[in-house]
């Protein structure tokens, strides 16, 4: 499905029923809308936006090393994975299992799958793995870099330390600088975090967060690193920035701008970067579609994740590429599944955002580790790699 290029517009919700405007905007026909939303009370939430599940199965038999059959959407050297997806493998005791365990063996297996980039989620592993349990040090980083180089992998980010203090304490600033040193040893262009800049919905708090991130970004830039923040769905909810004040003097209504869109406007594009989690951005599209305007009217605004990236082109060098199947019962619109096995239209998304040699998509699946199937996470990492490698730009 090709999305309407003007999905970010707002409109009054008068007439046509509570979901009519959304169906019309997204181009979802009535039968399909009803078939995916039978469990949802009319008008309670918007339907999740998806195309038919990407038909990647026919491409899986291709030799992905040759990348034949059309324009590749994710070049081989840009195919990455965040190690959180295989956190059970890095944490596995090598003395108790024949499966890959610890960073060195996991790097070897991911390289065999075809990956060329990894994003760290901290530097801890099992104590019995080579190097010991904690590699969050200069010496640990040198060891990790050697293993990465041995297997043709590049580190392209870390969900690591962002100082909790503001103004910054000396101790927090020193720890932040240590992480920048580690990032440089590992060869990263980017360093970031797995959390939103703030959990607040109020503009004043986002202004404070912007000041902090501009300051941290300036420190990172002096070390040659681009600092990035990672989103969940809440960050794409609507900012509270006007209307009547509550009993604590806080605004209760919205101009319709989304929180992270505001953050983009008030941070320096030379200092602060973003990693879009595409799954959570689609959850936000499902959840946050109606707001109360300053004048008290109810308005609709359908979030367009790819459109936001395209409008802020260079601000989004990284993605989390995770997939989902439709759920009308969990309040999110989607259940997470391995990349390429769900309904999020990655062919359209990557085609629309462009810049394939600039973007760094990292496969992620929070649910890959299994308590009963210890091989599952690395097996699903292979499935996800093959499906990412199979993505081709549509012809015609």
C-alpha positions in Angstrom: 0.0 0.0 0.0 1.3 3.4 -0.9 0.6 5.9 1.9 -1.0 9.2 1.3 1.8 11.8 1.2 -0.2 14.1 3.4 -0.8 11.9 6.4 0.4 14.4 8.9 -2.5 16.9 8.3 -5.1 17.5 10.9 -8.8 17.6 10.4 -12.1 18.2 12.3 -13.7 14.9 13.2 -17.2 16.0 12.4 -19.3 13.8 10.1 -18.8 10.4 8.4 -18.6 8.4 11.6 -15.7 8.1 14.1 -13.4 6.0 11.8 -14.5 7.1 8.4 -11.9 9.8 7.9 -9.0 7.6 9.0 -10.1 4.8 6.6 -10.4 7.2 3.7 -7.0 8.8 4.5 -5.2 5.5 4.6 -6.9 3.9 1.7 -8.1 0.9 3.6 -11.3 -0.5 2.1 -14.3 -1.2 4.3 -14.1 -5.0 4.2 -10.4 -5.1 5.1 -10.9 -2.5 7.9 -13.7 -4.5 9.4 -11.8 -7.8 9.1 -8.9 -6.5 11.1 -10.9 -4.5 13.7 -13.8 -6.8 14.6 -12.6 -6.9 18.2 -12.3 -3.1 18.5 -15.2 -0.9 19.6 -16.2 1.5 16.9 -14.3 4.8 17.4 -12.2 3.6 20.3 -8.9 3.3 18.4 -7.7 3.7 14.8 -7.0 0.6 12.8 -3.4 -0.4 12.5 -1.9 0.6 9.2 -0.5 -2.2 7.1 -0.2 -3.6 3.7 -0.6 -7.3 3.0 2.2 -9.1 4.7 5.3 -8.5 2.6 5.6 -11.5 0.3 9.2 -12.3 1.1 9.0 -16.1 1.1 9.6 -16.3 -2.6 12.8 -14.4 -2.2 14.2 -16.4 0.6 15.7 -19.0 -1.7 17.9 -16.4 -3.4 21.5 -16.3 -2.8 21.4 -13.1 -0.7 25.2 -12.7 -1.2 24.6 -11.9 -4.8 21.6 -9.6 -4.3 20.0 -10.4 -7.6 16.5 -9.5 -8.8 15.9 -5.8 -8.5 17.1 -2.8 -6.5 18.2 -3.8 -3.0 16.5 -1.6 -0.3 19.1 -2.4 2.4 22.6 -2.8 1.0 24.6 -5.8 2.5 27.0 -3.6 4.4 24.1 -1.8 6.2 22.3 -4.9 7.5 22.6 -4.9 11.2 21.2 -6.3 14.5 21.0 -4.9 18.0 22.5 -7.5 20.3 19.5 -7.1 22.7 17.7 -9.5 20.2 20.2 -12.3 21.1 20.8 -11.2 24.7 20.3 -14.8 25.9 23.1 -16.0 23.7 25.6 -13.4 24.9 24.6 -14.2 28.5 24.8 -18.0 28.0 27.3 -20.0 30.0 29.8 -21.5 27.6 30.6 -24.3 30.1 27.0 -25.4 30.1 26.0 -25.3 26.4 27.3 -26.2 23.0 25.4 -23.3 21.5 27.2 -20.0 20.7 27.7 -18.0 24.0 29.4 -14.7 24.8 30.2 -11.9 22.5 33.0 -13.7 20.5 30.9 -16.7 19.6 27.8 -14.7 18.9 29.7 -12.3 16.6 30.9 -15.4 14.7 27.4 -16.7 14.3 25.9 -13.4 13.3 28.6 -13.0 10.6 27.8 -16.4 9.3 24.2 -15.3 9.0 25.3 -12.4 6.8 25.2 -9.5 9.2 27.8 -6.7 8.9 26.8 -4.4 11.7 25.9 -4.7 15.3 24.4 -2.3 17.8 25.3 -3.0 21.4 22.9 -2.9 24.3 25.6 -2.7 27.0 28.8 -4.6 27.4 27.9 -7.5 29.8 28.1 -11.2 29.0 28.4 -14.4 31.0 31.4 -14.5 33.4 32.7 -17.7 31.9 32.9 -16.2 28.3 36.3 -15.0 27.1 37.0 -11.6 28.6 34.8 -12.1 31.6 31.4 -10.7 32.5 32.0 -6.9 32.1 33.7 -5.4 29.0 32.7 -1.9 29.8 36.2 -0.6 29.9 39.0 0.5 27.6 40.6 -2.9 27.7 37.2 -4.6 27.2 36.5 -2.4 24.2 39.8 -3.4 22.6 38.9 -7.0 23.0 35.5 -6.5 21.5 37.0 -4.5 18.6 39.4 -7.4 17.9 36.5 -9.9 17.8 34.4 -7.6 15.6 37.3 -7.2 13.1 38.0 -10.9 13.1 34.4 -11.5 11.8 34.0 -8.6 9.5 31.6 -6.8 11.7 31.2 -3.1 12.5 29.8 -1.6 15.7 27.3 1.1 14.8 25.9 2.3 18.1 25.1 1.4 21.7 22.2 1.7 24.0 24.3 2.9 26.9 24.9 5.6 29.4 23.1 8.9 29.3 23.7 11.0 32.4 20.6 11.2 34.6 21.7 14.4 36.2 21.0 17.9 34.8 22.9 20.1 35.3 25.5 17.5 34.8 27.5 16.3 37.8 31.2 15.8 37.4 30.8 12.0 38.0 28.1 11.7 35.3 30.1 13.7 32.8 33.2 11.6 33.4 31.2 8.4 32.9 29.7 9.8 29.7 33.2 10.6 28.4 34.3 7.1 29.2 31.5 5.7 27.1 32.5 8.0 24.2 36.1 6.6 24.5 34.7 3.1 24.3 32.6 4.0 21.3 35.7 5.3 19.5 37.7 2.2 20.3 34.8 0.1 18.9 34.7 2.3 15.7 31.2 3.6 16.2 29.9 6.7 14.3 27.0 6.9 16.7 26.3 6.4 20.4 22.9 6.5 22.1 20.3 5.3 24.5 17.3 3.0 24.5 15.0 5.5 26.2 13.1 8.7 25.3 14.5 12.1 26.2 11.7 12.5 28.7 8.6 10.6 29.7 6.6 13.9 30.1 3.9 15.2 27.8 4.6 18.9 28.7 6.5 21.3 26.5 8.4 22.8 29.4 9.9 19.3 30.2 10.8 18.8 26.5 12.6 22.2 26.5 14.7 21.0 29.5 15.4 17.7 27.7 16.5 19.6 24.6 18.9 21.8 26.6 20.4 18.6 28.1 20.7 16.8 24.8 22.2 19.7 23.0 24.9 19.9 25.7 25.6 16.2 25.6 25.6 16.2 21.8 28.3 19.0 21.9 30.4 16.8 24.1 30.0 13.8 21.8 30.7 15.9 18.7 34.0 16.9 20.1 34.9 13.2 20.3 33.7 12.6 16.7 30.5 10.7 17.8 26.9 11.5 16.8 24.6 11.2 19.8 21.2 9.6 19.2 18.0 9.0 21.2 15.7 6.1 20.5 11.9 6.3 20.6 9.1 4.2 21.9 5.4 4.9 21.1 4.9 7.5 23.8 7.4 9.9 22.3 5.1 10.2 19.2 2.1 11.1 21.3 0.8 14.7 21.3 2.5 17.5 23.2 0.5 19.3 25.9 1.3 22.9 25.1 -1.8 25.1 25.6 -5.5 25.4 26.7 -6.8 25.7 30.2 -4.2 24.9 32.9 -4.7 22.2 35.5 -4.5 22.8 39.3 -0.7 22.5 39.0 -0.5 25.2 36.3 0.2 22.7 33.5 -1.4 22.8 30.0 -4.2 20.3 29.3 -4.6 20.6 25.5 -2.4 20.3 22.4 -1.5 22.2 19.3 -1.3 18.8 17.5 2.5 18.7 17.3 3.9 15.4 18.5 6.5 15.3 21.3 9.4 14.0 19.3 8.6 16.4 16.4 8.9 19.2 18.9 12.2 17.8 20.1 13.5 17.8 16.6 12.6 21.5 16.3 14.3 22.6 19.5 17.5 20.5 19.3 20.5 21.4 17.1 20.6 19.1 14.0 24.4 19.2 14.2 24.4 17.8 17.7 21.4 15.5 18.2 20.3 12.5 16.1 17.5 10.0 16.3 17.0 6.3 15.9 13.4 5.5 14.9 12.1 2.2 16.2 9.7 1.5 13.3 7.6 -0.9 15.2 6.9 1.5 18.1 6.3 4.3 15.5 3.6 2.2 14.0 2.2 1.5 17.5 2.1 5.3 17.9 0.2 5.6 14.6 -2.4 3.2 16.0 -2.7 4.8 19.4 -2.2 8.5 19.0 -4.6 9.7 16.3 -6.9 12.1 18.1 -6.2 15.1 20.3 -8.0 17.9 22.0 -7.0 21.2 20.4 -6.5 24.5 22.4 -10.1 25.5 21.6 -11.5 22.3 23.0 -12.4 20.7 19.7 -11.5 17.1 18.9 -9.1 16.7 16.0 -7.6 13.8 14.1 -4.0 13.6 12.9 -2.7 10.4 11.5 1.0 9.8 12.2 3.2 9.0 9.2 6.5 7.5 10.4 8.2 7.5 7.0 7.0 11.0 6.3 8.6 12.3 9.5 11.9 10.6 8.5 11.8 12.1 5.0 11.1 15.6 6.4 14.1 15.3 8.8 16.3 13.4 6.5 19.7 13.4 8.0 18.4 13.4 11.6 17.6 9.7 11.3 20.8 7.7 10.6 19.6 4.6 12.5 16.5 2.4 12.7 15.3 -0.5 14.7 13.7 -2.8 12.2 11.2 -5.0 14.0 8.0 -6.4 12.7 4.5 -7.1 14.0 1.3 -8.9 13.3 -2.1 -7.2 13.9 -3.6 -7.4 17.4 -6.9 -5.8 18.3 -6.7 -6.9 21.9 -3.4 -5.7 23.4 -3.9 -1.9 23.1 -0.9 -1.5 20.8 -2.3 -2.7 17.4 0.6 -5.1 16.9 2.3 -8.2 18.4 6.0 -8.3 17.8 7.4 -11.0 15.5 10.7 -11.7 13.6 11.4 -9.2 10.8 9.7 -10.0 7.6 7.1 -12.3 9.1 4.6 -9.6 10.0 2.5 -6.9 8.3 4.5 -3.7 8.6 5.2 -2.7 5.0 9.0 -2.3 5.0 9.3 -2.3 1.3 7.2 0.9 1.2 8.9 2.4 4.3 12.5 1.9 3.1 11.5 3.1 -0.4 10.0 6.3 1.0 12.8 7.2 3.4 15.5 6.6 0.8 19.2 7.2 1.5 20.0 3.4 1.7 23.8 4.0 2.1 23.2 6.5 4.9 20.6 4.6 7.0 21.6 1.8 9.4 18.6 -0.5 10.1 19.1 -2.8 13.0 17.0 -5.9 13.3 15.3 -6.2 16.7 12.8 -8.6 18.3 12.3 -8.3 22.0 10.7 -11.7 22.1 13.4 -13.8 20.4 15.0 -15.2 23.5 13.0 -18.3 24.7 13.0 -20.0 28.1 12.3 -23.4 26.4 14.1 -23.1 23.1 17.7 -21.8 23.7 18.5 -21.8 20.0 15.5 -19.6 19.1 17.0 -16.1 19.2 19.9 -16.9 16.8 17.7 -18.9 14.6 15.2 -16.0 14.3 18.1 -13.6 13.7 18.9 -15.7 10.6 15.2 -15.5 9.5 15.2 -11.7 10.0 18.5 -11.3 8.1 17.2 -13.3 5.1 14.0 -11.2 5.0 15.9 -7.9 5.2 18.2 -9.1 2.4 15.3 -10.0 0.3 13.7 -6.6 0.3 13.6 -5.1 -3.2 12.1 -1.9 -4.5 8.9 -2.5 -6.3 8.9 -2.2 -10.1 6.6 0.0 -11.9 
